Amino acid sequence: MRKIFGVIAALGLAAGGAHAAGFVFVATPLNNPAITNAEQLGDDIPNCSAVAYWNGVSQSWVQHVNNLPPNNFAVAVSRPYMATVTADGIWTLCGGVPDSTTYLNAYQLYVGFSAIMLPLNMTYYSNANQVISAVPQCNVIAYWNASSQSWVQHIQGLPPNNFTPKVGYPYMLTCQSTGTWPTSLPPLKAPAGDEAQHSVSRGVMKLDTVAAASIDR
């Protein structure tokens, strides 16, 4: 498997600004065998004091605080997580491009909110409405704005906030019924070169056009 790495810039809120700490919605698009649990993920993210995953059944966050035993949950590839950070930082992701079977491990959707990561294969969506229209159980998609510490949501079929989605980003869906998504995906291949650059801003992961061009649809 060829290696791919990424740089996550401006992670969290500006130290010394209006807030000294905040939440950052991140995802794990690469396969890094060194990060298998919440403690390891928190240690890997600079200035991170806690990480959490969204429990769709209870409709609540399950948090692990660094260096404390409770809730040291397993971390998986292509899953979204909410990190608590105390300052800006740069996070370098190292790992391999997962094979397609990883992404066929579909997300469980629940009545209420469901957290997902847009798979690396899905470079064909140009706006939020296209994504949410492909998920029959759901009608709202939102991303986390780390600068304002708030969700920015797009309601299916309405003009406001029809943002551009990016593969590797985490998103929150609002669903009216249970289900799984996606049900199928095109093959995912490693980049043509040994490495590809990825970037993020304001704490929300986004794989840039260099990465998108290196992955076959």
C-alpha positions in Angstrom: 0.0 0.0 0.0 1.4 3.4 -0.9 1.6 6.0 1.8 -0.3 9.2 1.9 0.0 12.0 4.4 -1.7 15.2 5.2 -1.3 18.4 7.1 -4.0 19.8 9.2 -3.6 23.6 9.7 -5.3 26.1 12.0 -6.7 23.4 14.2 -9.2 24.9 16.7 -9.6 28.5 17.9 -6.9 31.2 18.0 -5.1 31.2 21.3 -5.5 34.6 23.0 -8.6 35.4 20.9 -12.2 35.5 22.0 -11.9 31.9 23.1 -8.9 30.0 24.4 -10.3 26.6 23.8 -13.0 25.0 21.7 -14.3 22.0 19.8 -13.0 20.8 16.4 -14.8 18.3 14.3 -12.3 16.0 12.6 -12.2 12.6 10.8 -9.8 9.8 10.2 -9.6 9.2 6.4 -6.3 7.4 6.5 -5.3 4.0 7.9 -2.8 4.6 10.6 -2.1 1.5 12.7 -0.6 3.6 15.5 -4.0 5.2 16.3 -6.5 2.6 17.4 -8.1 4.2 20.4 -9.3 7.6 21.8 -6.2 8.1 24.0 -3.9 7.7 21.0 -6.0 10.0 18.8 -6.0 12.7 21.5 -2.2 12.4 22.0 -1.7 12.7 18.2 -3.7 16.0 17.9 -1.7 19.0 19.2 -3.2 20.8 22.2 -6.0 18.2 22.5 -7.4 17.5 25.9 -10.4 15.2 24.9 -12.0 13.4 22.0 -15.6 12.2 21.6 -17.7 10.2 19.2 -21.4 10.7 18.5 -23.7 7.9 19.8 -26.7 7.8 17.5 -28.6 5.6 19.8 -28.5 7.9 22.8 -28.2 11.0 20.7 -25.2 12.2 22.8 -21.5 12.6 22.7 -19.3 9.9 24.4 -16.1 11.6 25.5 -12.7 10.4 26.5 -10.5 12.8 28.5 -6.8 12.4 27.8 -4.9 10.5 30.5 -8.0 9.2 32.3 -9.3 5.6 32.0 -13.0 6.1 31.2 -14.4 5.7 27.7 -11.1 4.9 25.9 -13.1 3.8 22.9 -11.8 2.3 19.7 -11.0 4.6 16.8 -11.7 3.5 13.3 -10.8 4.6 9.8 -13.3 6.9 8.0 -15.1 8.0 11.2 -15.8 11.4 12.6 -14.8 12.6 16.0 -15.1 15.8 18.1 -11.8 17.0 19.6 -11.5 19.5 22.4 -8.4 21.8 21.9 -6.9 24.5 24.0 -5.0 26.3 21.2 -4.4 26.4 17.5 -2.0 23.8 16.1 -0.9 21.8 13.1 -1.7 18.1 12.9 0.1 15.9 10.5 -1.7 12.7 9.4 0.3 9.7 8.3 -1.2 6.5 7.0 -2.3 4.5 4.0 -5.2 5.0 1.7 -7.9 2.4 2.8 -9.2 -0.1 0.4 -12.9 0.1 -0.8 -14.0 -2.5 1.7 -13.4 0.0 4.5 -15.9 2.4 3.0 -18.5 -0.4 2.5 -18.6 -0.6 6.3 -21.6 1.7 6.1 -22.7 4.3 8.6 -25.7 3.5 10.7 -28.3 6.2 10.5 -30.6 7.0 13.4 -33.7 9.1 13.9 -32.3 12.4 14.9 -28.7 13.2 14.3 -26.1 10.9 12.7 -22.4 11.7 12.2 -20.6 10.6 9.0 -17.4 11.3 7.0 -17.8 11.8 3.3 -15.8 8.9 1.8 -12.7 9.5 -0.3 -14.5 7.9 -3.3 -17.3 10.6 -3.4 -15.5 13.3 -5.3 -18.5 13.7 -7.6 -20.7 15.8 -5.2 -20.4 19.6 -5.9 -22.8 20.8 -3.2 -24.5 19.8 0.0 -27.9 19.4 -1.5 -26.5 16.6 -3.8 -25.1 14.7 -0.8 -28.3 14.9 1.3 -30.4 14.0 -1.7 -28.4 10.8 -1.9 -29.4 9.8 1.6 -33.1 8.9 1.5 -33.5 8.9 5.3 -32.2 12.4 5.8 -33.1 16.0 4.9 -30.4 18.1 6.6 -26.6 18.1 6.4 -24.3 20.3 8.6 -20.6 21.0 9.1 -19.0 22.4 12.3 -17.6 25.9 12.0 -14.7 25.9 14.6 -14.3 29.7 14.3 -17.8 30.4 15.4 -18.2 27.2 17.4 -21.5 26.5 15.7 -23.1 24.2 13.1 -23.8 25.5 9.6 -26.6 23.5 8.1 -28.2 23.0 4.7 -31.8 21.9 4.5 -32.6 19.8 1.4 -34.2 21.7 -1.4 -33.7 25.2 0.1 -31.1 27.7 -1.1 -29.3 28.8 2.1 -25.9 27.3 3.0 -25.6 25.0 0.0 -21.9 24.6 0.8 -19.3 22.7 -1.2 -18.7 19.3 0.5 -15.2 17.7 0.5 -14.1 14.1 0.8 -12.6 13.4 4.2 -14.8 16.0 5.9 -17.0 15.0 8.9 -20.7 16.0 8.7 -23.8 15.7 10.8 -27.0 14.5 9.2 -30.6 14.9 10.4 -32.6 11.8 9.7 -36.3 10.9 9.9 -35.8 7.1 9.8 -33.1 4.5 10.5 -31.0 2.9 7.8 -27.4 2.5 6.5 -25.4 4.6 4.0 -23.7 4.3 1.6 -24.8 1.0 0.1 -22.2 0.9 -2.6 -19.1 2.7 -3.7 -16.7 2.9 -6.7 -13.3 1.4 -6.3 -10.7 3.4 -4.3 -7.1 3.2 -5.5 -3.9 4.5 -4.1 -2.5 7.8 -5.5 -0.2 7.6 -8.5 2.7 8.9 -6.5 4.0 7.8 -3.1 2.7 10.9 -1.3 -0.1 13.5 -1.7 -0.7 16.7 0.2 -3.9 17.4 2.1 -4.9 20.5 3.9 -7.5 21.7 6.4 -8.6 25.1 7.7 -10.5 26.2 10.8 -10.3 22.7 12.3 -12.5 21.0 9.7 -10.7 18.5 7.6 -10.7 18.9 3.9 -8.7 16.9 1.3 -7.7 19.4 -1.4 -7.9 19.1 -5.1 -4.4 17.5 -5.2 -5.7 14.6 -3.2 -9.0 14.4 -5.1 -7.2 14.3 -8.4 -5.0 11.4 -7.2 -7.9 9.1 -6.3 -9.9 7.3 -9.0 -13.6 7.8 -8.9 
